[in-house]
């Protein structure tokens, strides 16, 4: 067994370790309205999960750029209090990957894709028309994560889901089931690696 002390690892080494070991991770594809000129900014984030179902709260952890500069998505969401989170799926993943490009805040990453926007119901931020799951959200809380030197390195966002759009092929409204095999979600691994849905099986929980 290899034993490691995080205090003896560089930041990049710890990132590689955690992002390689904590897998697979769902990928949030997030749209926000730019604080610069109002264009739709779009970007993927794999430090993403559910916090609570009642109330419906999800989390996004958005690392800052060099110099502790806040990324567009975090800045936009904090300023407006609104964002739309989409589940990344096989039919979208190549376009989603293109939006990871570093562009000025005044440009929309959607220019690099074939994706289209659609008006939201409860928030002013548009969503992605082609997405099978679209979660309209309001910012619930924002926490700055600091390193041991006191520098802010990550913006942790908690967002409340206030409206949901689901493709008919992935949701049964009578039973409330999401059909994972129809959704075809894509997960993030380490480096440039991704994973698609593989073997699915059930285990009964002990009573």
KACOR-V105923 format. One line per field, one symbol per residue. ss: DSSP state (a for helix, b for strand, c for the rest). burial: + if it has 16 or more other ideal C-beta (glycine too) atoms within 10 Angstrom, else -. A space follows every 50 residues. Layout:
# KACOR-V105923
ss=???
burial=???
This chain:
# KACOR-V105923
ss=cccccaaaccaaaaaaaaaaacccbbcbbbbbbccccccbbbbbbccbbb bbbccbbbbbbbbcbcccbccaaaaaaaaacbbbbbbcbcccaaaaaacc ccccccccaaaaccccbbccccccccbbccccbbbbbbbbbbbbbbcccc cbbbbbbbbbbbbbbbcaaabbccccbbcaaaacbbbbcccccbbbcccc ccccccc
burial=------------------+----++++++++++++---++++++++++-- -----+++++++-+------++++++++-++++++++++--++-+++++- ------++++-++-+-+--+--+-++++-+++++++++++---------- ---++-++++++--++---++-----------++++++-----+------ -------
